[in-house]
Amino acid sequence: MSTPGTAELDGLAGWTVDLMERLGGPGAGLAIFLENVFPPLPSEVILPMAGFAASLGRLSVVEAVLWTTLGSVVGAWFIYWLGARLGHDRMRRLVLKVPLIDVEDIDKSAAWFARHGTKGVFFGRMLPFFRSFISVPAGTERMNFAVFTVLTFLGSLIWNSVFVGAGYGLGANWHRVEPYASTFQYIVLSAVAVALGWLVVSRIRRRLRAKAGTEV
């Protein structure tokens, strides 16, 4: 049943609020669990809507933060489990099928995660796109599960608190959060695209030089 301030909502925003109207806090947790498992669902919409629902009295803001953080952790556990089932060796074989990827790239990535995996998991929870995928190498490299859980919880708690708090503070004007979140997402994805472009160009140049060297 819609109430003033929710009748005009549709799409993902309407679905999120409807879920919280029906299930309360667990509905917020379920929405974020699904966002973790299916990254195309944007947390930048779901989390402010949880705050908006809290401003309408569907649940308290503390419940909204705790339930969404629990959903984030459970979703990360699921992806960690998939990575662990896949395993390092199988992942290595799959990645080697990607054009321009060399064995040394995989070894360097594994070595990087061994040194910086804790920071990667913690800060990755606060970055679009990486929020879900950082759990894959954590699983394949069998990162200590308790450490992974604590870092995921803390990183998710910070990210969720910011967006839930913004939605709660803005109330019916929750949509004002979205342009800023979208801009941040575009910046991150643009940086990834530039990095990938640089990697591809440098790899092609290196292979061309190696080929030229063998032909001399």
C-alpha positions in Angstrom: 0.0 0.0 0.0 1.5 3.3 -1.1 1.7 6.3 1.2 2.4 10.0 0.5 5.9 10.3 -1.0 5.9 6.7 -2.5 3.1 6.7 -4.9 5.2 8.3 -7.7 8.0 5.8 -7.3 8.5 3.2 -10.0 11.2 0.9 -11.4 14.0 -0.1 -9.1 13.2 2.6 -6.6 9.6 1.5 -6.3 10.5 -2.1 -6.1 13.0 -1.4 -3.3 10.5 0.6 -1.2 7.8 -2.0 -1.8 10.2 -4.8 -0.6 10.9 -2.8 2.6 7.2 -2.1 3.1 6.5 -5.8 2.9 9.5 -7.2 4.8 10.9 -4.3 6.7 14.6 -4.4 7.5 15.1 -7.9 6.0 13.8 -6.5 2.7 16.6 -3.9 2.7 19.1 -6.7 3.4 17.6 -8.8 0.6 17.8 -6.0 -1.9 21.5 -5.4 -1.2 22.3 -9.1 -1.2 20.8 -9.2 -4.8 22.9 -6.1 -5.7 26.1 -7.9 -4.6 25.2 -11.0 -6.5 24.0 -9.1 -9.6 26.2 -6.0 -9.9 24.1 -4.3 -12.6 21.6 -3.5 -9.7 23.0 -0.2 -8.4 23.5 0.2 -4.7 23.6 3.9 -5.3 19.8 3.7 -5.8 18.9 0.9 -3.3 20.7 2.4 -0.3 19.2 5.9 -0.5 15.8 4.2 -0.9 16.5 2.3 2.4 17.2 5.7 4.0 14.0 7.1 2.5 12.0 4.2 3.8 13.5 4.9 7.2 12.4 8.5 7.0 8.9 7.3 6.4 9.0 5.1 9.5 9.2 1.8 7.7 12.3 1.0 9.8 14.8 2.9 11.8 17.9 4.3 10.2 20.1 2.0 12.3 18.1 -1.0 11.2 18.5 0.2 7.6 22.3 0.4 7.9 22.6 -2.9 9.8 20.3 -4.9 7.5 21.9 -3.6 4.3 25.4 -4.3 5.7 24.3 -7.8 6.6 23.0 -8.2 3.1 26.4 -7.0 1.7 28.3 -9.4 3.8 26.1 -12.4 2.9 26.3 -11.5 -0.8 30.1 -11.2 -0.5 30.2 -14.6 1.2 28.3 -16.1 -1.8 30.8 -14.7 -4.3 33.8 -15.7 -2.1 32.4 -19.2 -2.1 32.1 -19.2 -5.9 35.7 -18.1 -6.1 36.8 -20.8 -3.7 34.9 -23.4 -5.7 36.5 -22.2 -8.9 40.0 -22.2 -7.3 43.3 -20.6 -8.3 44.3 -23.2 -11.0 40.9 -23.2 -12.8 40.8 -19.4 -12.7 44.3 -19.3 -14.1 43.3 -21.6 -17.0 40.2 -19.5 -17.7 42.1 -16.1 -17.6 44.8 -17.4 -19.9 42.2 -17.8 -22.6 41.7 -14.0 -22.6 43.6 -12.3 -25.5 46.8 -10.4 -24.5 46.9 -12.0 -21.0 50.2 -13.7 -20.1 51.1 -16.1 -17.3 53.2 -13.4 -15.7 50.1 -11.1 -15.5 48.3 -13.8 -13.4 51.3 -14.4 -11.2 51.7 -10.6 -10.6 48.0 -10.3 -9.8 48.2 -13.2 -7.3 51.3 -11.7 -5.7 49.6 -8.3 -5.5 46.6 -9.8 -3.8 48.9 -11.7 -1.4 50.5 -8.4 -0.3 47.6 -6.0 -0.6 44.5 -8.1 -0.5 43.3 -6.8 2.9 43.3 -3.2 1.6 41.8 -4.3 -1.7 38.8 -6.0 0.1 38.3 -3.1 2.5 38.5 -0.2 0.0 37.0 -2.3 -2.8 33.7 -2.4 -0.9 33.5 1.3 -1.4 34.0 1.3 -5.2 31.3 0.7 -7.8 31.9 -2.4 -9.9 34.7 -3.6 -7.6 32.3 -4.0 -4.7 31.2 -7.5 -5.9 34.2 -8.6 -7.9 36.8 -8.1 -5.2 35.3 -11.2 -3.5 36.3 -13.4 -6.4 40.2 -13.3 -5.9 39.6 -13.4 -2.2 37.9 -16.8 -2.7 40.3 -18.1 -5.3 43.3 -17.2 -3.2 41.6 -18.5 -0.1 42.0 -15.3 1.9 41.4 -16.0 5.6 37.6 -16.1 5.9 37.3 -14.3 9.2 39.6 -11.5 8.0 37.6 -11.3 4.7 34.3 -11.1 6.7 35.6 -8.3 9.0 37.0 -6.2 6.2 33.9 -6.7 4.1 31.7 -5.7 7.1 33.7 -2.6 7.9 34.0 -1.4 4.2 30.3 -2.1 3.6 29.3 -0.4 6.9 31.0 2.8 5.8 29.6 2.8 2.2 26.1 1.9 3.3 26.0 4.4 6.1 26.9 7.2 3.7 24.1 6.4 1.2 21.5 5.3 3.7 22.2 8.5 5.7 21.9 10.6 2.6 18.5 9.0 1.7 17.3 9.5 5.2 18.3 13.1 5.4 16.9 14.0 2.0 13.7 12.2 2.5 11.4 12.6 -0.6 14.4 14.3 -2.3 16.4 11.1 -2.2 16.9 11.3 -5.9 19.4 14.2 -5.5 21.9 11.6 -4.3 21.8 9.7 -7.6 23.6 12.3 -9.9 26.6 12.5 -7.5 26.7 8.7 -7.2 26.5 8.3 -10.9 29.3 10.8 -11.5 31.5 8.9 -9.0 30.7 5.7 -10.8 31.6 7.1 -14.2 34.9 8.4 -12.8 35.8 5.0 -11.5 34.7 3.2 -14.7 36.6 5.7 -16.8 39.7 5.2 -14.8 39.4 1.4 -15.3 38.8 1.9 -19.0 42.0 4.1 -19.3 44.0 1.6 -17.3 42.8 -1.3 -19.5 43.5 0.7 -22.6 47.1 1.4 -21.4 47.5 -2.3 -20.6 46.4 -3.4 -24.1 48.5 -0.8 -25.9 51.6 -1.6 -23.9 51.1 -5.4 -24.3 50.7 -5.1 -28.1 53.9 -3.0 -28.3 55.8 -5.5 -26.2 54.7 -8.4 -28.3 55.6 -6.5 -31.5 59.1 -5.7 -30.2 59.5 -9.3 -29.2 58.4 -10.5 -32.6 60.7 -8.0 -34.3 63.6 -9.3 -32.2 63.1 -12.9 -33.2 63.0 -12.0 -36.9 66.4 -10.3 -36.8 
